[in-house]
Amino acid sequence: MVSEWLESLEITGMSQQTVANRRSHISQFERFRGRRLINKDLIDEYCLHVREKYESYNTIYIKFSTLKLYLKYLKINVNIVLPKKKRKIIQDYFKQAEINLIMSCFKGKYKHLAMLELLYGCGLRRGELLKIELFDIDFDERAMLVRGKGDRVRYVPLTSIAVYLIGKYIDEFRPQSSETTKLFVTRTGKDFKRETVDSLFRHMKTKLPNNLKDRFHPHALRHSIATHLMNNGVPVILIQEFLGHSNIETTQIYTHLDHREMVRVVDLFHPRVGF
């Protein structure tokens, strides 16, 4: 039954990584259940077990939500109260000057620069970066199709520097003999995997100043562009579309309004300024 449920999740477009996570969580429940029937008493006992074993809000939330999805699939009507998620602000982001410094560390490394520019300049997730096909990029219109979570598709604008770096990488560094249509490939022409990106980032981290190393990961670049767009006056609803968030609250945890920027905005628009 678990296998059938997991297959149904894949059919709905859930990513392989998310399905794998769901498998892990529901396997824990099945081990706890053993041969017992699934009923309210068992669910209550399991939920108490999870709350006692784990302290992390996120861990408890995902285990409960996974079980809730599984019970819905089984048509078992047992209410599970999800813990209220705490709104948090993501702290791993770079100032604009730090982004420029990061880019300057990889002069002439066009694969590195193209990848960094897409993660930062287009606000891509790592998984979205890996899905980019050569034909997704419209160089004339400076736009790119992005396949997001749940197979949601969006178009993002490309900066002129992104167009230049991608073109340079394709023309001079991407193996011409590659049989895949993916944008980023290895030296032997194989598709990039998650592990490939992680390994490349570990290598790039060694080239950075010490004060930037701990924050250097793909999602920090995505966090950074959200913050920089916000600080430059872009409405949060447009940032939501740009990042591919279905919920605007998700966008808000990625945005940090710089104190000096807040003072500038208040001076410009607050009705009491000048009194």
N, C-alpha and C positions, 0 to 999 in steps of 0.2 A: 504493500500500500504506500509506503514511503517513497519508493522508486517512482510509482505512478504519479504521486503528487509533485515530486521534483521535476519530472518530465513535463507536467502541466505548467510549471513555472517557466521552464525554458520556452515553451510554446508561446507564452504571453510576452516574450521578449526580454525577460530578466537576464542580466549578464551572467556568464559562467561563474565569475568570481562570487557574485551574490548568491547564486544557487548553491555553490560550494559552501558558503557560510551558513546558509539555511540548512543544508544537509548536516553540518556539524552540530548545529543547535538542536535539531529535531532528533538526531541520534542520541544526544545526551538525555533527552526526554524519554526515548524508547528504552534506553538502558535503565533509567530510573523506574519506568513502568513495569519492565519485565513481562510477565504473562497476565498482569492484572487488567481488568476491563477499564476502559476510559470513562470516567464519570466525574461528577463534581468533587467528590471527596479526594480522588486521586489528583485532580487538577489543583485543588487548594493545597494539598500536601506538597506537590511539586513546586508551586509558586512560592510557598514558604521556604522550601529548600533552597531555591535560587536566591531569594532575598537574604537568607542567612549566609550563603556561600560567597556572594559577590557584593562588593560595595559600589562599583561603578554604575551610575545611572544608565549609561549607554549599553552596557552589557546586559543589565536586567531588562531594559526596554526591548532590545533586539531578540532576546530569548522569549519574552512574553509575546511579542508581536509575531514571531515565527510560529509559536504554538497556536496562536489565535488563527493564523492563516491555515494551518494544518487542520485544526478542528472544523473550520468553515468548509474545507474540502471534504472532510469526513461527514459533514452535515450533523455534527454533534453540537448541540446548543448549550454551551457552558460559558458563562460570562467571565472574561479575564480583564481585570482593571489594569490598564497600562499605567506605569508610573509617569507622572507629569515630567516632561523633558525640561531640563533647565536650559534657559537661553544663555548661550555663552558667546564670548567674542574670541575669534581666532586671533592668536597673537603672532603667529609665524608669517610675517610679511616684510617686504623690503621697502625702504624709501626710494624715491625715484633716482636719487644720486647713487644709491647702492645697486640698483638695476643697471645703470650705465657702467658702473665699475665691474659688475659681473660680466657684462658683454665684452668689455675691454680685455678681459682675461683670456678670450678665445679668438683673438684676431687671426683670420685665415682658416679657422676651423669651421667651415661652412655648414657641415652637418650639425655640429653643436649649436651654432648660432641660429640656424633655421629652426631647430627644435626649441631652443630657448625663446625665440621670438614668437613662435606659435603658442607656447604655453603661457607666456606673459602677454604678448600683444593681442592674442585672440582669446585669452582666458580659458584655454582648453584643459580638460581633465587628461590624465595620463592615458586612460582608455580611449578617449576620443582622438588623441594624437596617433595612437596605434591603428586606428580605423581609417585614417585619411588615405584615399585613393588618388592617383595622379589626376584622374578625370574629375575629381571633386573641386579642383582649383580652377577658377576663371581669372586668368591673369589680366585680361582686358578690362573686366568689370571690377577687378580687385575685390573678389568675393570668394568664399569657400563654403562648401557644404560640410556640416558637422553632424555626425551621428552620435547622439547623446544617450543618456540612460533610457532604458525602456524603448529603444529604437526611435526615440523622438529626434526629429531632424530640424536643424535650424541653419540659417545662413549667417555668417559673420563677415564683417568687412576686413580686408587685409590692408595693413599699412604699406606704404611704398617700400619701406625697408624690408618688410616681410616678403613682398613680391620679389625684391632683388635677391634676398638670401635664399629663398626657395629655388628661384631660377638658377642661381649660381651653383647650388648643391646638385640640382638635377643635371645640369649641363656638364659639370666638371668633376663631380665626385660620386654621384650615384651610379653603381655598376650598370652599364648599358645592357649587359647580357642577362639581367635579372628577368625571370619569367613572371614575377608577381607584379601587380599594378599598385601595390602599396607604396606610399611616398617614401617612408623610411625603411631601409633594408640594411642588412649587414654587408660586410665587405664581399661576402660570397653570394650576395643577392637574395638572401632569405628574409622573410618577414621579421620585423622587430617584435619581440615579446615583452611582457612586463618586466621579466628578469633582465632583458637586454637594456631597457631604459634605466632600471635600478643600478645595474652595473656601470653604465655610462655616467650616471650622476655621481656614483661613488668616486669614479675617476676624476670627474670635473671638480668635485669638491676639493681634491688635493691641490688644485691650481688657484683656489680662492684665498683671500686674506682670512686669518683665523676668526675674526669677528663675524664673518658671514657663513662659516661652514655649518654650524649647528642648525641654521634655518633653511639651508639649501636643499629643497626637495621640490618635485613638480608642483604640488598643490600650493606651496608658498608663493609661487609665481602667479598662480591664479588668484590667490588672496590679494596679492599686491596690485594687480591691475584693477580689481574691484575697488580697492581703497583709493587708488589714484584717480579713477574716473569719478568717484564720489567727491573727492577733494577738488576736482576741476569743474564741478558743477553739473555733472551728468545726473539726471533724475534717476532715482533708485529703480523705478519700473523699467527703464531702458537697460540698466545694468542687469536686471533680472533676465530680460530677454537675451542679452548679450551672453550671459553665463549659462543660459538654458535651465534656469531654476523654475520649477512648477509652482513653488511657494515663495512669496516675497520675503517671508521671515528667514528663509535660508540665505537669501542674499544679504540680509542685514547683519548676519553674524560674520560675514566676510568683509565688511566695510568699516573703516576706522577713519573718522574725521579728525584730521590733524588740528591740534589746539589753535595754532596760528591761523589756519584756514577758517576755523570756526569764528575767530575774532574778526577776520576780514569780511566774512559773510554777514555777521551781525552789524558791522559798521556800514555795510552797503545797504542792507535791507530792513534793519530793525526800525520801527516807527519812532522809537524814543531817542535815537541817536541825534545829537545836535541840540537837544533841549537843555 
